[in-house]
């Protein structure tokens, strides 16, 4: 089996020594080539090249941003003709994800342990046993995502966190909490909801303040605690949506408390929840912060979302 390991050398929880251990372990199972990312977006190019070379497996070592880039590279590749036939997922290399970032939502949603060494052991076992599954992805306009997207408040918070990290701050639940409070009270227009959700054949849901989209559950983690605005979201179904109609202090606090609970089921007059959607469009009267898989992508007036079923094989 031919494989490519795409390494983000800035992965927060690994060292050069641990990368060497991983490479030796993988080479005991596969014919491995190692490629390092040099800039944002480079993992997309490396994964696309690997697919076009006809490799059987692409392994990532990095966080959720690295995984997202690799997935986009695979999904936009033109694999060799020897891979014709079968489902679209079977024509692409399989994906294995070694957790190397600060949160690793995608890997943990697949059932992999949080630590890279334990995750590597499970991947090696999956390779020995031929254990894989096919998952669906989300797509926002022309970009794919694996577990979540955000339009509004959560994306703006991610932007603040990224700015803080560039100033040398360490990513932590405390940093996210402070960034959320700062943007909520000082940076958001909480009184004038501007977002509409449009679905084919359905009335529009207007005057939404912020929207969370999930392709699986959980949405994210606070340490070991799952955060689940849409607990029924699944890789095997369409996209799930939770939107807040208002960002009033009392109702927002109540909703956040609900999806932080051990048995989340956010409800209330200010909560809109939609399950297993194939497609929808978010339109805003003013630009909204936008994120995919925890990466801030700027501001948008409009984003079209679609569910892509049976998109990718993953080792699990």
C-alpha positions in Angstrom: 0.0 0.0 0.0 1.4 3.4 -1.0 0.8 6.2 1.4 1.6 9.9 1.9 2.0 11.5 5.3 1.2 15.2 5.2 2.8 16.9 8.2 2.1 20.3 9.6 5.5 21.0 11.4 3.7 23.6 13.6 1.3 21.0 15.0 0.9 22.0 18.6 1.1 18.7 20.4 3.9 16.9 18.5 7.7 17.3 18.3 10.3 16.3 15.8 11.0 13.1 17.9 7.4 12.1 18.0 7.1 12.7 14.2 10.1 10.3 13.7 8.3 7.7 15.8 5.1 8.1 13.8 7.0 7.7 10.5 8.8 4.5 11.6 5.5 3.1 12.8 3.7 3.8 9.5 6.6 2.5 7.5 6.1 -0.8 9.2 2.7 -1.1 7.5 2.9 1.0 4.3 5.2 2.3 1.6 5.4 5.9 3.0 6.4 9.3 1.6 6.5 12.2 4.0 5.7 15.7 2.9 5.7 18.9 5.0 3.5 21.9 4.7 5.2 25.3 4.3 2.3 27.7 4.3 -1.5 27.9 4.8 -3.2 26.1 2.0 -0.2 24.0 1.1 -1.7 20.8 2.5 -4.4 21.1 -0.1 -1.8 21.0 -2.9 0.0 18.1 -1.3 -3.1 16.0 -1.0 -4.3 16.7 -4.5 -0.9 15.7 -5.9 -1.0 12.5 -3.8 -4.4 11.6 -5.2 -3.3 12.3 -8.7 -0.2 10.0 -8.2 -2.6 7.2 -7.3 -1.6 6.6 -3.7 -3.9 4.4 -1.6 -3.8 6.4 1.6 -3.2 10.0 2.8 -2.3 10.4 6.5 -2.5 13.8 8.2 -0.4 14.9 11.2 -1.8 18.2 12.4 -5.0 19.8 13.7 -8.4 20.3 12.2 -7.2 23.0 9.8 -4.7 20.6 8.2 -7.4 17.9 7.9 -9.7 20.4 6.2 -7.0 21.4 3.7 -6.2 17.7 2.9 -9.9 16.8 2.4 -10.3 19.7 0.0 -7.2 18.5 -1.9 -8.6 15.0 -2.2 -12.1 16.1 -3.1 -10.8 18.4 -5.9 -8.3 15.9 -7.3 -8.5 14.1 -10.6 -7.3 10.6 -9.7 -5.7 8.3 -12.2 -7.9 6.3 -14.5 -6.9 3.0 -12.7 -9.3 4.2 -10.0 -12.3 4.4 -12.2 -15.4 2.5 -11.2 -17.1 2.1 -7.9 -18.3 5.0 -5.7 -16.6 8.4 -5.8 -15.1 7.6 -2.4 -13.5 4.4 -3.7 -11.8 6.3 -6.5 -9.9 8.5 -4.0 -7.2 7.6 -1.4 -8.5 6.8 2.0 -7.8 9.3 4.8 -6.2 8.6 8.2 -5.9 11.4 10.8 -3.3 11.4 13.5 -4.4 14.1 16.1 -1.7 16.7 16.4 -3.6 20.0 17.0 -5.0 21.5 20.2 -8.6 20.2 19.8 -8.7 17.6 17.0 -12.5 17.6 16.7 -12.6 15.5 13.5 -10.3 12.8 14.7 -12.2 12.5 18.0 -15.6 12.5 16.3 -14.3 9.4 14.4 -13.6 7.7 17.8 -9.8 8.3 17.8 -8.1 9.0 21.1 -7.0 12.6 21.9 -3.3 11.8 22.1 -1.3 11.3 18.9 0.4 8.1 20.1 -2.8 6.4 21.0 -4.4 7.6 17.7 -1.5 6.2 15.8 -1.9 2.8 17.4 -5.6 2.7 16.5 -4.8 3.8 12.9 -2.2 1.0 12.6 -4.7 -1.5 13.9 -7.3 -0.2 11.4 -4.8 -0.7 8.6 -4.0 -4.2 9.7 -7.6 -5.2 9.9 -8.8 -3.2 6.8 -11.1 -1.2 9.0 -12.6 1.9 7.4 -15.9 3.7 6.9 -17.3 6.1 4.3 -18.5 9.5 5.6 -20.3 12.4 4.2 -19.0 15.9 4.1 -20.4 19.4 4.0 -19.7 21.9 1.3 -19.9 25.7 1.6 -19.9 27.2 -1.9 -16.9 25.5 -3.4 -15.1 24.5 -0.2 -15.6 21.2 1.8 -15.8 20.9 5.5 -15.6 17.8 7.8 -17.5 18.7 11.0 -18.7 22.3 11.3 -19.3 25.7 9.9 -20.3 29.0 11.4 -21.9 32.2 10.2 -21.9 35.0 12.7 -20.9 34.9 16.4 -18.8 31.7 16.6 -16.8 32.6 13.5 -16.1 36.1 14.9 -14.9 34.5 18.1 -12.6 32.2 16.1 -11.2 35.3 14.4 -10.4 36.9 17.8 -8.7 33.7 19.0 -6.6 33.5 15.8 -5.5 37.1 16.3 -4.6 36.3 19.9 -2.6 33.3 18.9 -0.6 35.3 16.4 0.3 37.6 19.3 1.7 34.6 21.1 -1.3 33.5 23.2 -1.9 29.7 23.8 -5.1 28.2 22.5 -7.2 27.2 25.5 -10.8 27.0 26.7 -10.1 30.2 28.8 -9.0 32.1 25.7 -12.1 31.0 23.8 -14.3 32.0 26.8 -12.7 35.5 27.1 -12.9 36.0 23.3 -16.6 35.0 23.3 -17.5 37.5 26.1 -15.5 40.3 24.5 -17.1 39.9 21.1 -20.6 39.3 22.5 -20.6 42.5 24.6 -18.4 44.7 22.6 -18.2 43.5 19.0 -21.6 42.3 17.9 -24.8 44.0 16.8 -27.1 42.0 19.0 -30.2 44.1 18.4 -30.6 43.8 14.7 -30.5 40.1 13.4 -29.6 40.2 9.7 -29.4 36.6 8.5 -32.0 34.6 6.6 -31.9 30.9 5.9 -33.4 29.8 2.6 -34.4 26.3 1.6 -35.8 25.0 -1.7 -39.6 24.8 -1.5 -39.8 26.2 2.1 -40.5 29.6 3.6 -37.3 31.5 4.5 -36.3 31.7 8.2 -35.6 35.4 8.6 -34.0 37.6 11.3 -31.5 35.1 12.6 -28.6 36.5 14.7 -26.0 33.6 14.3 -26.0 30.2 12.7 -24.0 27.0 13.6 -23.9 24.2 11.0 -22.8 20.6 11.9 -21.8 17.6 9.7 -21.3 15.5 12.8 -21.5 15.7 16.6 -20.0 17.2 18.6 -19.5 20.7 17.4 -16.3 21.1 19.4 -14.8 20.2 22.8 -13.9 22.2 25.9 -11.1 20.0 27.2 -12.8 16.6 27.4 -16.3 17.9 27.5 -18.3 17.7 24.2 -20.2 20.8 23.1 -23.3 19.8 21.2 -25.7 22.4 19.8 -26.9 19.7 17.3 -26.5 16.3 19.1 -28.3 14.4 16.3 -25.8 15.5 13.6 -24.0 12.6 11.9 -21.5 11.8 9.2 -24.1 9.5 7.7 -26.8 12.2 7.3 -27.2 15.6 5.9 -26.4 18.9 7.7 -27.8 20.0 11.0 -28.4 23.7 11.9 -28.9 25.6 15.1 -29.6 29.3 14.9 -30.4 31.9 17.5 -33.0 34.5 16.5 -31.8 36.9 19.1 -28.6 37.3 21.2 -30.2 38.5 24.4 -28.2 37.8 27.5 -30.8 35.6 29.3 -31.9 33.5 26.3 -28.3 33.1 24.9 -27.0 32.1 28.3 -29.8 29.5 28.7 -29.1 28.0 25.2 -25.4 27.8 25.8 -26.1 26.1 29.1 -28.4 23.6 27.3 -25.8 22.5 24.7 -23.0 22.3 27.3 -25.1 19.9 29.4 -24.5 16.1 29.4 -27.8 15.5 27.6 -28.0 18.5 25.2 -31.3 19.4 23.6 -31.3 23.2 23.0 -34.9 24.6 22.8 -36.7 27.8 23.2 -38.4 30.6 21.3 -35.1 32.1 20.2 -33.8 28.7 19.0 -34.2 27.4 15.4 -33.0 23.8 14.9 -33.1 21.9 11.6 -32.0 18.3 11.0 -30.6 16.4 8.0 -30.7 19.1 5.4 -29.5 18.5 1.9 -29.1 22.1 0.9 -29.8 25.6 2.1 -28.4 29.2 1.7 -27.6 31.8 4.3 -28.0 35.4 3.2 -27.2 38.4 5.4 -28.0 42.1 5.0 -24.6 42.9 6.3 -21.3 41.0 6.2 -21.0 38.1 8.7 -17.9 36.3 10.0 -17.6 32.9 8.4 -15.6 29.8 9.5 -15.2 26.2 8.4 -13.8 23.5 10.7 -12.5 26.1 13.1 -10.6 28.2 10.5 -11.8 31.8 10.0 -12.3 32.6 6.3 -13.3 36.3 6.4 -16.7 37.9 6.0 -19.6 36.9 3.6 -23.0 38.2 2.6 -24.1 34.8 1.3 -23.0 31.2 1.5 -24.7 28.1 -0.1 -24.4 24.9 1.9 -24.8 21.4 0.5 -24.4 17.9 2.0 -22.2 15.5 0.1 -23.0 11.9 1.1 -20.6 9.0 0.8 -17.8 11.4 0.0 -14.6 10.0 1.6 -13.2 6.7 3.1 -11.5 7.1 6.5 -9.5 4.7 8.5 -11.0 4.4 12.0 
